[in-house]
Amino acid sequence: MLIDALIAALLLSGAFFTLVGSIGLLKLNSPMSRLHGPTKASTLGVGSLLMASMVRAFAHDDGSLHEVLVMAFLFVTAPISGNFIAKVHLHKLRGKPDLAVLPQGDSWASTSRE
Amino acid sequence: MIDIALYIALGAVGLAQLLAMARLVIGPHVGDRILALDTMVINAIGLIILMGILWGTQIYFESAMIIAMLGFVSTVALARFVLRGDIIE
């Protein structure tokens, strides 16, 4: 019974944060602030849903921790993709004109300030 | 109790998927569309996990893992292509 309540609470909090992330993505009104809405969906939302799946697997038959893999992967890759999307906003939207030419040497440039 | 919470969660995550798709359609800039696609991938992972809980199987874990990996790679490739006009320089 207590386990059921824990699973239900984790499911509801995960669904709530996922919905909040998407509402933020739709409602915020500048591109840079829109970038911060879905971070709640990718950390708290999916994290809570995976925790619920893990608790349920432990409570019923065969518990295993392999949902931690998805959680760790999302936590590692969310800042990287956020950084890339922020770079798209900075360079394309705010009109920083110094997009580099493609590098010919061994440097990996994203601005021409090298 | 789990069933009711599960159906509420499925409805909420589905609604979140629809809202992200609205941002994908109306998004004024290309960065917003990339961000909306990323959010839709995250919500799809959540939906697949919820379906795994609903049907009581562990099979859907692998598909969630693969969708997480492909979503990250596609987001980085899209942003890279928009930013540089090339993916691997």
N, CA and C atoms of all chains as a GROMACS GRO file, in nm:
protein
  609
    1MET      N    1   0.083  -0.121   0.000
    1MET     CA    2   0.000   0.000   0.000
    1MET      C    3   0.085   0.125   0.000
    2LEU      N    4   0.186   0.122   0.088
    2LEU     CA    5   0.277   0.237   0.093
    2LEU      C    6   0.358   0.248  -0.035
    3ILE      N    7   0.397   0.130  -0.088
    3ILE     CA    8   0.471   0.129  -0.214
    3ILE      C    9   0.384   0.184  -0.326
    4ASP      N   10   0.257   0.147  -0.324
    4ASP     CA   11   0.165   0.198  -0.427
    4ASP      C   12   0.152   0.349  -0.419
    5ALA      N   13   0.143   0.400  -0.297
    5ALA     CA   14   0.133   0.546  -0.282
    5ALA      C   15   0.260   0.614  -0.330
    6LEU      N   16   0.376   0.550  -0.303
    6LEU     CA   17   0.503   0.609  -0.349
    6LEU      C   18   0.509   0.610  -0.501
    7ILE      N   19   0.468   0.500  -0.564
    7ILE     CA   20   0.471   0.494  -0.712
    7ILE      C   21   0.375   0.597  -0.770
    8ALA      N   22   0.256   0.609  -0.710
    8ALA     CA   23   0.158   0.705  -0.763
    8ALA      C   24   0.209   0.848  -0.748
    9ALA      N   25   0.275   0.878  -0.634
    9ALA     CA   26   0.327   1.014  -0.615
    9ALA      C   27   0.437   1.044  -0.714
   10LEU      N   28   0.524   0.944  -0.739
   10LEU     CA   29   0.632   0.967  -0.836
   10LEU      C   30   0.575   0.987  -0.976
   11LEU      N   31   0.473   0.908  -1.011
   11LEU     CA   32   0.412   0.923  -1.144
   11LEU      C   33   0.348   1.061  -1.159
   12LEU      N   34   0.277   1.104  -1.055
   12LEU     CA   35   0.208   1.233  -1.067
   12LEU      C   36   0.308   1.348  -1.073
   13SER      N   37   0.416   1.340  -0.993
   13SER     CA   38   0.513   1.451  -0.998
   13SER      C   39   0.586   1.452  -1.132
   14GLY      N   40   0.617   1.334  -1.185
   14GLY     CA   41   0.681   1.331  -1.316
   14GLY      C   42   0.592   1.388  -1.425
   15ALA      N   43   0.464   1.352  -1.421
   15ALA     CA   44   0.371   1.406  -1.521
   15ALA      C   45   0.355   1.556  -1.504
   16PHE      N   46   0.351   1.602  -1.380
   16PHE     CA   47   0.336   1.745  -1.356
   16PHE      C   48   0.455   1.823  -1.411
   17PHE      N   49   0.576   1.775  -1.384
   17PHE     CA   50   0.692   1.852  -1.432
   17PHE      C   51   0.706   1.846  -1.582
   18THR      N   52   0.668   1.733  -1.643
   18THR     CA   53   0.671   1.726  -1.788
   18THR      C   54   0.574   1.826  -1.850
   19LEU      N   55   0.454   1.833  -1.791
   19LEU     CA   56   0.354   1.926  -1.844
   19LEU      C   57   0.399   2.071  -1.823
   20VAL      N   58   0.460   2.098  -1.706
   20VAL     CA   59   0.509   2.234  -1.681
   20VAL      C   60   0.617   2.274  -1.781
   21GLY      N   61   0.705   2.177  -1.814
   21GLY     CA   62   0.809   2.208  -1.912
   21GLY      C   63   0.752   2.244  -2.047
   22SER      N   64   0.650   2.171  -2.091
   22SER     CA   65   0.594   2.201  -2.222
   22SER      C   66   0.512   2.328  -2.221
   23ILE      N   67   0.442   2.356  -2.108
   23ILE     CA   68   0.369   2.483  -2.100
   23ILE      C   69   0.467   2.600  -2.104
   24GLY      N   70   0.582   2.584  -2.034
   24GLY     CA   71   0.683   2.688  -2.040
   24GLY      C   72   0.739   2.706  -2.180
   25LEU      N   73   0.756   2.594  -2.250
   25LEU     CA   74   0.805   2.605  -2.388
   25LEU      C   75   0.706   2.680  -2.476
   26LEU      N   76   0.577   2.664  -2.448
   26LEU     CA   77   0.479   2.729  -2.533
   26LEU      C   78   0.452   2.872  -2.491
   27LYS      N   79   0.459   2.901  -2.360
   27LYS     CA   80   0.409   3.029  -2.313
   27LYS      C   81   0.515   3.139  -2.301
   28LEU      N   82   0.639   3.101  -2.274
   28LEU     CA   83   0.741   3.205  -2.256
   28LEU      C   84   0.764   3.278  -2.386
   29ASN      N   85   0.807   3.403  -2.376
   29ASN     CA   86   0.795   3.487  -2.494
   29ASN      C   87   0.926   3.536  -2.554
   30SER      N   88   1.038   3.488  -2.508
   30SER     CA   89   1.160   3.518  -2.583
   30SER      C   90   1.238   3.388  -2.599
   31PRO      N   91   1.313   3.375  -2.707
   31PRO     CA   92   1.375   3.246  -2.736
   31PRO      C   93   1.472   3.198  -2.629
   32MET      N   94   1.544   3.289  -2.568
   32MET     CA   95   1.639   3.246  -2.466
   32MET      C   96   1.569   3.199  -2.340
   33SER      N   97   1.453   3.260  -2.306
   33SER     CA   98   1.382   3.210  -2.188
   33SER      C   99   1.303   3.085  -2.220
   34ARG      N  100   1.268   3.066  -2.348
   34ARG     CA  101   1.206   2.940  -2.386
   34ARG      C  102   1.301   2.823  -2.368
   35LEU      N  103   1.430   2.855  -2.371
   35LEU     CA  104   1.529   2.748  -2.357
   35LEU      C  105   1.525   2.687  -2.218
   36HIS      N  106   1.473   2.761  -2.119
   36HIS     CA  107   1.482   2.708  -1.984
   36HIS      C  108   1.356   2.632  -1.943
   37GLY      N  109   1.252   2.635  -2.025
   37GLY     CA  110   1.133   2.561  -1.990
   37GLY      C  111   1.152   2.410  -1.989
   38PRO      N  112   1.196   2.348  -2.098
   38PRO     CA  113   1.199   2.202  -2.103
   38PRO      C  114   1.308   2.137  -2.019
   39THR      N  115   1.392   2.214  -1.951
   39THR     CA  116   1.492   2.149  -1.865
   39THR      C  117   1.424   2.076  -1.750
   40LYS      N  118   1.309   2.130  -1.707
   40LYS     CA  119   1.235   2.059  -1.600
   40LYS      C  120   1.181   1.926  -1.650
   41ALA      N  121   1.137   1.924  -1.775
   41ALA     CA  122   1.087   1.798  -1.830
   41ALA      C  123   1.198   1.695  -1.840
   42SER      N  124   1.319   1.739  -1.876
   42SER     CA  125   1.423   1.640  -1.900
   42SER      C  126   1.491   1.596  -1.771
   43THR      N  127   1.487   1.674  -1.664
   43THR     CA  128   1.551   1.627  -1.541
   43THR      C  129   1.449   1.574  -1.443
   44LEU      N  130   1.361   1.659  -1.393
   44LEU     CA  131   1.266   1.615  -1.290
   44LEU      C  132   1.157   1.526  -1.347
   45GLY      N  133   1.106   1.560  -1.466
   45GLY     CA  134   0.995   1.485  -1.521
   45GLY      C  135   1.032   1.342  -1.554
   46VAL      N  136   1.126   1.326  -1.646
   46VAL     CA  137   1.164   1.191  -1.686
   46VAL      C  138   1.235   1.120  -1.570
   47GLY      N  139   1.305   1.194  -1.484
   47GLY     CA  140   1.368   1.133  -1.368
   47GLY      C  141   1.266   1.071  -1.274
   48SER      N  142   1.157   1.142  -1.250
   48SER     CA  143   1.054   1.087  -1.161
   48SER      C  144   0.984   0.967  -1.224
   49LEU      N  145   0.960   0.975  -1.355
   49LEU     CA  146   0.895   0.861  -1.420
   49LEU      C  147   0.984   0.737  -1.416
   50LEU      N  148   1.116   0.757  -1.434
   50LEU     CA  149   1.207   0.643  -1.428
   50LEU      C  150   1.216   0.588  -1.287
   51MET      N  151   1.212   0.678  -1.186
   51MET     CA  152   1.213   0.631  -1.048
   51MET      C  153   1.089   0.549  -1.019
   52ALA      N  154   0.974   0.592  -1.074
   52ALA     CA  155   0.851   0.516  -1.053
   52ALA      C  156   0.862   0.378  -1.117
   53SER      N  157   0.920   0.373  -1.237
   53SER     CA  158   0.938   0.243  -1.303
   53SER      C  159   1.030   0.152  -1.223
   54MET      N  160   1.137   0.212  -1.166
   54MET     CA  161   1.230   0.131  -1.086
   54MET      C  162   1.165   0.078  -0.959
   55VAL      N  163   1.091   0.167  -0.890
   55VAL     CA  164   1.026   0.124  -0.766
   55VAL      C  165   0.924   0.016  -0.794
   56ARG      N  166   0.852   0.030  -0.906
   56ARG     CA  167   0.753  -0.072  -0.941
   56ARG      C  168   0.820  -0.205  -0.973
   57ALA      N  169   0.933  -0.201  -1.046
   57ALA     CA  170   1.001  -0.325  -1.077
   57ALA      C  171   1.055  -0.392  -0.952
   58PHE      N  172   1.102  -0.312  -0.855
   58PHE     CA  173   1.149  -0.373  -0.730
   58PHE      C  174   1.034  -0.427  -0.648
   59ALA      N  175   0.919  -0.360  -0.654
   59ALA     CA  176   0.807  -0.402  -0.569
   59ALA      C  177   0.742  -0.530  -0.622
   60HIS      N  178   0.742  -0.547  -0.754
   60HIS     CA  179   0.669  -0.663  -0.805
   60HIS      C  180   0.757  -0.787  -0.818
   61ASP      N  181   0.829  -0.798  -0.926
   61ASP     CA  182   0.897  -0.925  -0.946
   61ASP      C  183   1.049  -0.912  -0.942
   62ASP      N  184   1.103  -0.855  -1.047
   62ASP     CA  185   1.247  -0.855  -1.061
   62ASP      C  186   1.298  -0.712  -1.066
   63GLY      N  187   1.358  -0.670  -0.960
   63GLY     CA  188   1.410  -0.534  -0.959
   63GLY      C  189   1.542  -0.527  -1.031
   64SER      N  190   1.560  -0.417  -1.103
   64SER     CA  191   1.690  -0.394  -1.165
   64SER      C  192   1.709  -0.245  -1.175
   65LEU      N  193   1.833  -0.205  -1.186
   65LEU     CA  194   1.864  -0.063  -1.184
   65LEU      C  195   1.895  -0.008  -1.321
   66HIS      N  196   1.853  -0.075  -1.427
   66HIS     CA  197   1.899  -0.029  -1.557
   66HIS      C  198   1.826   0.096  -1.606
   67GLU      N  199   1.723   0.142  -1.536
   67GLU     CA  200   1.667   0.272  -1.571
   67GLU      C  201   1.763   0.386  -1.537
   68VAL      N  202   1.856   0.359  -1.446
   68VAL     CA  203   1.954   0.461  -1.411
   68VAL      C  204   2.038   0.499  -1.533
   69LEU      N  205   2.052   0.403  -1.626
   69LEU     CA  206   2.129   0.432  -1.748
   69LEU      C  207   2.064   0.545  -1.827
   70VAL      N  208   1.934   0.536  -1.848
   70VAL     CA  209   1.864   0.642  -1.924
   70VAL      C  210   1.874   0.774  -1.849
   71MET      N  211   1.858   0.767  -1.716
   71MET     CA  212   1.863   0.890  -1.637
   71MET      C  213   2.000   0.957  -1.646
   72ALA      N  214   2.106   0.876  -1.632
   72ALA     CA  215   2.241   0.932  -1.639
   72ALA      C  216   2.270   0.988  -1.778
   73PHE      N  217   2.222   0.916  -1.881
   73PHE     CA  218   2.244   0.965  -2.017
   73PHE      C  219   2.174   1.098  -2.040
   74LEU      N  220   2.051   1.109  -1.992
   74LEU     CA  221   1.979   1.236  -2.011
   74LEU      C  222   2.044   1.349  -1.931
   75PHE      N  223   2.089   1.318  -1.809
   75PHE     CA  224   2.150   1.423  -1.729
   75PHE      C  225   2.281   1.470  -1.789
   76VAL      N  226   2.353   1.380  -1.855
   76VAL     CA  227   2.480   1.421  -1.916
   76VAL      C  228   2.456   1.499  -2.044
   77THR      N  229   2.359   1.455  -2.126
   77THR     CA  230   2.346   1.515  -2.258
   77THR      C  231   2.258   1.638  -2.262
   78ALA      N  232   2.178   1.662  -2.158
   78ALA     CA  233   2.089   1.780  -2.163
   78ALA      C  234   2.166   1.912  -2.165
   79PRO      N  235   2.273   1.933  -2.087
   79PRO     CA  236   2.345   2.059  -2.098
   79PRO      C  237   2.415   2.079  -2.232
   80ILE      N  238   2.456   1.967  -2.293
   80ILE     CA  239   2.529   1.981  -2.420
   80ILE      C  240   2.433   2.027  -2.530
   81SER      N  241   2.317   1.963  -2.538
   81SER     CA  242   2.223   2.005  -2.642
   81SER      C  243   2.168   2.144  -2.613
   82GLY      N  244   2.152   2.177  -2.483
   82GLY     CA  245   2.110   2.313  -2.449
   82GLY      C  246   2.212   2.417  -2.492
   83ASN      N  247   2.338   2.382  -2.474
   83ASN     CA  248   2.444   2.474  -2.516
   83ASN      C  249   2.444   2.493  -2.667
   84PHE      N  250   2.419   2.386  -2.740
   84PHE     CA  251   2.417   2.399  -2.886
   84PHE      C  252   2.298   2.485  -2.934
   85ILE      N  253   2.183   2.463  -2.870
   85ILE     CA  254   2.066   2.542  -2.912
   85ILE      C  255   2.085   2.688  -2.874
   86ALA      N  256   2.149   2.713  -2.758
   86ALA     CA  257   2.177   2.851  -2.721
   86ALA      C  258   2.273   2.917  -2.818
   87LYS      N  259   2.367   2.838  -2.869
   87LYS     CA  260   2.459   2.892  -2.968
   87LYS      C  261   2.386   2.928  -3.097
   88VAL      N  262   2.290   2.845  -3.136
   88VAL     CA  263   2.210   2.878  -3.255
   88VAL      C  264   2.136   3.009  -3.233
   89HIS      N  265   2.077   3.025  -3.112
   89HIS     CA  266   2.006   3.149  -3.085
   89HIS      C  267   2.099   3.269  -3.088
   90LEU      N  268   2.216   3.253  -3.025
   90LEU     CA  269   2.308   3.366  -3.019
   90LEU      C  270   2.355   3.408  -3.156
   91HIS      N  271   2.393   3.311  -3.236
   91HIS     CA  272   2.457   3.348  -3.363
   91HIS      C  273   2.356   3.384  -3.469
   92LYS      N  274   2.240   3.313  -3.471
   92LYS     CA  275   2.147   3.339  -3.579
   92LYS      C  276   2.048   3.449  -3.544
   93LEU      N  277   2.013   3.459  -3.416
   93LEU     CA  278   1.903   3.548  -3.379
   93LEU      C  279   1.955   3.685  -3.342
   94ARG      N  280   2.056   3.689  -3.256
   94ARG     CA  281   2.106   3.818  -3.213
   94ARG      C  282   2.205   3.875  -3.313
   95GLY      N  283   2.227   3.805  -3.422
   95GLY     CA  284   2.300   3.861  -3.533
   95GLY      C  285   2.445   3.891  -3.504
   96LYS      N  286   2.508   3.801  -3.430
   96LYS     CA  287   2.652   3.820  -3.419
   96LYS      C  288   2.712   3.788  -3.555
   97PRO      N  289   2.772   3.883  -3.620
   97PRO     CA  290   2.806   3.863  -3.760
   97PRO      C  291   2.931   3.780  -3.783
   98ASP      N  292   3.004   3.750  -3.676
   98ASP     CA  293   3.136   3.692  -3.699
   98ASP      C  294   3.132   3.540  -3.698
   99LEU      N  295   3.039   3.484  -3.775
   99LEU     CA  296   3.047   3.340  -3.793
   99LEU      C  297   3.171   3.309  -3.874
  100ALA      N  298   3.244   3.213  -3.827
  100ALA     CA  299   3.373   3.188  -3.888
  100ALA      C  300   3.359   3.120  -4.021
  101VAL      N  301   3.460   3.133  -4.102
  101VAL     CA  302   3.469   3.048  -4.220
  101VAL      C  303   3.509   2.909  -4.172
  102LEU      N  304   3.482   2.811  -4.255
  102LEU     CA  305   3.513   2.676  -4.212
  102LEU      C  306   3.664   2.664  -4.192
  103PRO      N  307   3.706   2.604  -4.083
  103PRO     CA  308   3.848   2.603  -4.053
  103PRO      C  309   3.924   2.513  -4.149
  104GLN      N  310   4.036   2.565  -4.189
  104GLN     CA  311   4.119   2.488  -4.281
  104GLN      C  312   4.226   2.411  -4.206
  105GLY      N  313   4.270   2.464  -4.093
  105GLY     CA  314   4.379   2.400  -4.024
  105GLY      C  315   4.328   2.294  -3.928
  106ASP      N  316   4.384   2.291  -3.809
  106ASP     CA  317   4.344   2.190  -3.713
  106ASP      C  318   4.261   2.248  -3.600
  107SER      N  319   4.212   2.370  -3.617
  107SER     CA  320   4.133   2.431  -3.511
  107SER      C  321   3.986   2.402  -3.533
  108TRP      N  322   3.912   2.396  -3.424
  108TRP     CA  323   3.769   2.367  -3.431
  108TRP      C  324   3.699   2.492  -3.382
  109ALA      N  325   3.655   2.577  -3.478
  109ALA     CA  326   3.612   2.710  -3.441
  109ALA      C  327   3.460   2.717  -3.441
  110SER      N  328   3.406   2.797  -3.348
  110SER     CA  329   3.266   2.836  -3.362
  110SER      C  330   3.254   2.986  -3.374
  111THR      N  331   3.354   3.061  -3.335
  111THR     CA  332   3.359   3.202  -3.370
  111THR      C  333   3.494   3.225  -3.437
  112SER      N  334   3.507   3.342  -3.494
  112SER     CA  335   3.631   3.367  -3.568
  112SER      C  336   3.736   3.434  -3.481
  113ARG      N  337   3.713   3.431  -3.349
  113ARG     CA  338   3.807   3.500  -3.263
  113ARG      C  339   3.921   3.409  -3.222
  114GLU      N  340   3.985   3.347  -3.315
  114GLU     CA  341   4.098   3.260  -3.278
  114GLU      C  342   4.226   3.315  -3.336
  115MET      N  343  -0.484   0.235  -0.730
  115MET     CA  344  -0.429   0.370  -0.717
  115MET      C  345  -0.326   0.398  -0.826
  116ILE      N  346  -0.244   0.295  -0.852
  116ILE     CA  347  -0.142   0.313  -0.956
  116ILE      C  348  -0.208   0.334  -1.092
  117ASP      N  349  -0.320   0.264  -1.114
  117ASP     CA  350  -0.386   0.276  -1.245
  117ASP      C  351  -0.436   0.417  -1.270
  118ILE      N  352  -0.500   0.476  -1.167
  118ILE     CA  353  -0.552   0.613  -1.184
  118ILE      C  354  -0.437   0.710  -1.207
  119ALA      N  355  -0.331   0.698  -1.127
  119ALA     CA  356  -0.215   0.787  -1.145
  119ALA      C  357  -0.152   0.768  -1.280
  120LEU      N  358  -0.153   0.643  -1.327
  120LEU     CA  359  -0.092   0.613  -1.457
  120LEU      C  360  -0.171   0.676  -1.571
  121TYR      N  361  -0.304   0.669  -1.560
  121TYR     CA  362  -0.383   0.730  -1.668
  121TYR      C  363  -0.372   0.883  -1.664
  122ILE      N  364  -0.368   0.939  -1.542
  122ILE     CA  365  -0.350   1.086  -1.534
  122ILE      C  366  -0.214   1.125  -1.593
  123ALA      N  367  -0.112   1.045  -1.562
  123ALA     CA  368   0.021   1.077  -1.613
  123ALA      C  369   0.027   1.063  -1.764
  124LEU      N  370  -0.040   0.959  -1.817
  124LEU     CA  371  -0.042   0.943  -1.963
  124LEU      C  372  -0.110   1.062  -2.030
  125GLY      N  373  -0.222   1.107  -1.971
  125GLY     CA  374  -0.289   1.224  -2.028
  125GLY      C  375  -0.205   1.348  -2.022
  126ALA      N  376  -0.136   1.369  -1.908
  126ALA     CA  377  -0.056   1.490  -1.893
  126ALA      C  378   0.063   1.490  -1.988
  127VAL      N  379   0.130   1.375  -2.001
  127VAL     CA  380   0.246   1.372  -2.090
  127VAL      C  381   0.202   1.381  -2.236
  128GLY      N  382   0.086   1.324  -2.268
  128GLY     CA  383   0.035   1.341  -2.404
  128GLY      C  384   0.000   1.485  -2.435
  129LEU      N  385  -0.058   1.553  -2.336
  129LEU     CA  386  -0.088   1.696  -2.354
  129LEU      C  387   0.041   1.777  -2.369
  130ALA      N  388   0.144   1.738  -2.293
  130ALA     CA  389   0.273   1.806  -2.305
  130ALA      C  390   0.332   1.785  -2.444
  131GLN      N  391   0.312   1.663  -2.497
  131GLN     CA  392   0.360   1.636  -2.634
  131GLN      C  393   0.287   1.725  -2.735
  132LEU      N  394   0.156   1.744  -2.715
  132LEU     CA  395   0.080   1.829  -2.807
  132LEU      C  396   0.125   1.975  -2.797
  133LEU      N  397   0.152   2.022  -2.675
  133LEU     CA  398   0.197   2.161  -2.660
  133LEU      C  399   0.333   2.182  -2.725
  134ALA      N  400   0.422   2.083  -2.708
  134ALA     CA  401   0.552   2.095  -2.773
  134ALA      C  402   0.538   2.092  -2.924
  135MET      N  403   0.438   2.017  -2.974
  135MET     CA  404   0.419   2.015  -3.119
  135MET      C  405   0.363   2.147  -3.169
  136ALA      N  406   0.281   2.212  -3.085
  136ALA     CA  407   0.234   2.346  -3.123
  136ALA      C  408   0.351   2.442  -3.134
  137ARG      N  409   0.446   2.434  -3.040
  137ARG     CA  410   0.563   2.520  -3.052
  137ARG      C  411   0.647   2.484  -3.173
  138LEU      N  412   0.649   2.356  -3.209
  138LEU     CA  413   0.722   2.314  -3.329
  138LEU      C  414   0.658   2.373  -3.453
  139VAL      N  415   0.526   2.385  -3.455
  139VAL     CA  416   0.460   2.437  -3.574
  139VAL      C  417   0.472   2.589  -3.580
  140ILE      N  418   0.446   2.658  -3.467
  140ILE     CA  419   0.442   2.803  -3.475
  140ILE      C  420   0.576   2.869  -3.446
  141GLY      N  421   0.678   2.790  -3.408
  141GLY     CA  422   0.802   2.850  -3.360
  141GLY      C  423   0.862   2.947  -3.459
  142PRO      N  424   0.886   3.071  -3.418
  142PRO     CA  425   0.923   3.169  -3.519
  142PRO      C  426   1.065   3.152  -3.572
  143HIS      N  427   1.152   3.096  -3.494
  143HIS     CA  428   1.290   3.080  -3.541
  143HIS      C  429   1.327   2.933  -3.544
  144VAL      N  430   1.437   2.907  -3.609
  144VAL     CA  431   1.473   2.766  -3.628
  144VAL      C  432   1.524   2.706  -3.496
  145GLY      N  433   1.581   2.788  -3.408
  145GLY     CA  434   1.625   2.737  -3.279
  145GLY      C  435   1.510   2.690  -3.193
  146ASP      N  436   1.396   2.759  -3.202
  146ASP     CA  437   1.277   2.715  -3.128
  146ASP      C  438   1.228   2.581  -3.179
  147ARG      N  439   1.240   2.560  -3.310
  147ARG     CA  440   1.194   2.432  -3.363
  147ARG      C  441   1.285   2.318  -3.319
  148ILE      N  442   1.417   2.345  -3.316
  148ILE     CA  443   1.508   2.241  -3.267
  148ILE      C  444   1.479   2.209  -3.121
  149LEU      N  445   1.454   2.314  -3.042
  149LEU     CA  446   1.423   2.293  -2.900
  149LEU      C  447   1.293   2.218  -2.882
  150ALA      N  448   1.193   2.246  -2.968
  150ALA     CA  449   1.066   2.176  -2.957
  150ALA      C  450   1.083   2.029  -2.994
  151LEU      N  451   1.167   2.000  -3.094
  151LEU     CA  452   1.193   1.860  -3.128
  151LEU      C  453   1.262   1.787  -3.014
  152ASP      N  454   1.357   1.855  -2.948
  152ASP     CA  455   1.426   1.795  -2.834
  152ASP      C  456   1.326   1.764  -2.722
  153THR      N  457   1.236   1.859  -2.697
  153THR     CA  458   1.135   1.837  -2.593
  153THR      C  459   1.042   1.723  -2.630
  154MET      N  460   1.008   1.712  -2.759
  154MET     CA  461   0.921   1.602  -2.800
  154MET      C  462   0.990   1.468  -2.782
  155VAL      N  463   1.120   1.462  -2.805
  155VAL     CA  464   1.193   1.336  -2.782
  155VAL      C  465   1.191   1.300  -2.634
  156ILE      N  466   1.212   1.401  -2.549
  156ILE     CA  467   1.210   1.376  -2.404
  156ILE      C  468   1.072   1.325  -2.361
  157ASN      N  469   0.966   1.390  -2.413
  157ASN     CA  470   0.831   1.348  -2.377
  157ASN      C  471   0.801   1.208  -2.431
  158ALA      N  472   0.857   1.174  -2.546
  158ALA     CA  473   0.836   1.040  -2.600
  158ALA      C  474   0.902   0.935  -2.512
  159ILE      N  475   1.019   0.969  -2.455
  159ILE     CA  476   1.083   0.877  -2.360
  159ILE      C  477   0.991   0.856  -2.240
  160GLY      N  478   0.933   0.965  -2.190
  160GLY     CA  479   0.841   0.954  -2.076
  160GLY      C  480   0.720   0.869  -2.109
  161LEU      N  481   0.665   0.887  -2.229
  161LEU     CA  482   0.548   0.807  -2.269
  161LEU      C  483   0.582   0.659  -2.279
  162ILE      N  484   0.699   0.628  -2.332
  162ILE     CA  485   0.737   0.488  -2.347
  162ILE      C  486   0.757   0.423  -2.210
  163ILE      N  487   0.816   0.500  -2.115
  163ILE     CA  488   0.833   0.446  -1.980
  163ILE      C  489   0.696   0.422  -1.916
  164LEU      N  490   0.604   0.515  -1.938
  164LEU     CA  491   0.469   0.498  -1.880
  164LEU      C  492   0.400   0.376  -1.939
  165MET      N  493   0.419   0.351  -2.069
  165MET     CA  494   0.358   0.232  -2.129
  165MET      C  495   0.423   0.106  -2.076
  166GLY      N  496   0.554   0.111  -2.047
  166GLY     CA  497   0.618  -0.005  -1.984
  166GLY      C  498   0.562  -0.034  -1.847
  167ILE      N  499   0.530   0.072  -1.771
  167ILE     CA  500   0.469   0.050  -1.639
  167ILE      C  501   0.328  -0.004  -1.657
  168LEU      N  502   0.256   0.050  -1.757
  168LEU     CA  503   0.115   0.012  -1.774
  168LEU      C  504   0.100  -0.134  -1.812
  169TRP      N  505   0.185  -0.182  -1.902
  169TRP     CA  506   0.174  -0.320  -1.945
  169TRP      C  507   0.263  -0.414  -1.865
  170GLY      N  508   0.333  -0.361  -1.767
  170GLY     CA  509   0.408  -0.446  -1.676
  170GLY      C  510   0.522  -0.523  -1.740
  171THR      N  511   0.591  -0.460  -1.834
  171THR     CA  512   0.702  -0.529  -1.900
  171THR      C  513   0.826  -0.443  -1.896
  172GLN      N  514   0.939  -0.508  -1.912
  172GLN     CA  515   1.066  -0.435  -1.911
  172GLN      C  516   1.122  -0.419  -2.051
  173ILE      N  517   1.047  -0.462  -2.152
  173ILE     CA  518   1.100  -0.461  -2.288
  173ILE      C  519   1.120  -0.318  -2.338
  174TYR      N  520   1.031  -0.229  -2.292
  174TYR     CA  521   1.033  -0.094  -2.348
  174TYR      C  522   1.150  -0.010  -2.301
  175PHE      N  523   1.228  -0.065  -2.206
  175PHE     CA  524   1.343   0.011  -2.158
  175PHE      C  525   1.446   0.032  -2.268
  176GLU      N  526   1.469  -0.072  -2.348
  176GLU     CA  527   1.571  -0.058  -2.453
  176GLU      C  528   1.530   0.047  -2.556
  177SER      N  529   1.402   0.050  -2.590
  177SER     CA  530   1.359   0.150  -2.688
  177SER      C  531   1.372   0.291  -2.630
  178ALA      N  532   1.347   0.307  -2.499
  178ALA     CA  533   1.366   0.439  -2.437
  178ALA      C  534   1.512   0.480  -2.443
  179MET      N  535   1.601   0.385  -2.419
  179MET     CA  536   1.746   0.414  -2.424
  179MET      C  537   1.787   0.457  -2.565
  180ILE      N  538   1.740   0.381  -2.666
  180ILE     CA  539   1.780   0.411  -2.804
  180ILE      C  540   1.722   0.545  -2.847
  181ILE      N  541   1.598   0.575  -2.806
  181ILE     CA  542   1.540   0.704  -2.844
  181ILE      C  543   1.614   0.819  -2.776
  182ALA      N  544   1.660   0.798  -2.652
  182ALA     CA  545   1.740   0.902  -2.586
  182ALA      C  546   1.868   0.930  -2.662
  183MET      N  547   1.937   0.822  -2.703
  183MET     CA  548   2.063   0.842  -2.777
  183MET      C  549   2.039   0.910  -2.912
  184LEU      N  550   1.938   0.861  -2.986
  184LEU     CA  551   1.912   0.919  -3.118
  184LEU      C  552   1.865   1.063  -3.108
  185GLY      N  553   1.789   1.094  -3.002
  185GLY     CA  554   1.744   1.231  -2.986
  185GLY      C  555   1.858   1.326  -2.959
  186PHE      N  556   1.952   1.284  -2.876
  186PHE     CA  557   2.068   1.371  -2.851
  186PHE      C  558   2.150   1.392  -2.977
  187VAL      N  559   2.175   1.284  -3.048
  187VAL     CA  560   2.257   1.297  -3.169
  187VAL      C  561   2.187   1.384  -3.274
  188SER      N  562   2.055   1.367  -3.289
  188SER     CA  563   1.985   1.446  -3.391
  188SER      C  564   1.977   1.592  -3.351
  189THR      N  565   1.963   1.621  -3.220
  189THR     CA  566   1.961   1.761  -3.178
  189THR      C  567   2.095   1.828  -3.206
  190VAL      N  568   2.203   1.759  -3.171
  190VAL     CA  569   2.334   1.818  -3.194
  190VAL      C  570   2.361   1.833  -3.343
  191ALA      N  571   2.320   1.735  -3.423
  191ALA     CA  572   2.344   1.746  -3.566
  191ALA      C  573   2.264   1.860  -3.628
  192LEU      N  574   2.139   1.876  -3.584
  192LEU     CA  575   2.056   1.986  -3.638
  192LEU      C  576   2.114   2.122  -3.601
  193ALA      N  577   2.152   2.138  -3.474
  193ALA     CA  578   2.207   2.267  -3.431
  193ALA      C  579   2.338   2.296  -3.502
  194ARG      N  580   2.417   2.193  -3.518
  194ARG     CA  581   2.546   2.208  -3.585
  194ARG      C  582   2.525   2.248  -3.732
  195PHE      N  583   2.426   2.187  -3.795
  195PHE     CA  584   2.402   2.216  -3.936
  195PHE      C  585   2.350   2.357  -3.953
  196VAL      N  586   2.260   2.400  -3.864
  196VAL     CA  587   2.208   2.537  -3.874
  196VAL      C  588   2.318   2.638  -3.847
  197LEU      N  589   2.403   2.605  -3.751
  197LEU     CA  590   2.505   2.702  -3.710
  197LEU      C  591   2.618   2.712  -3.810
  198ARG      N  592   2.659   2.599  -3.867
  198ARG     CA  593   2.781   2.599  -3.945
  198ARG      C  594   2.758   2.565  -4.091
  199GLY      N  595   2.642   2.513  -4.126
  199GLY     CA  596   2.623   2.469  -4.263
  199GLY      C  597   2.689   2.337  -4.293
  200ASP      N  598   2.736   2.271  -4.189
  200ASP     CA  599   2.806   2.145  -4.206
  200ASP      C  600   2.800   2.073  -4.073
  201ILE      N  601   2.803   1.943  -4.077
  201ILE     CA  602   2.790   1.871  -3.950
  201ILE      C  603   2.924   1.831  -3.895
  202ILE      N  604   3.003   1.769  -3.977
  202ILE     CA  605   3.138   1.732  -3.935
  202ILE      C  606   3.235   1.807  -4.025
  203GLU      N  607   3.310   1.898  -3.963
  203GLU     CA  608   3.397   1.982  -4.045
  203GLU      C  609   3.532   1.914  -4.058
   0.00000   0.00000   0.00000
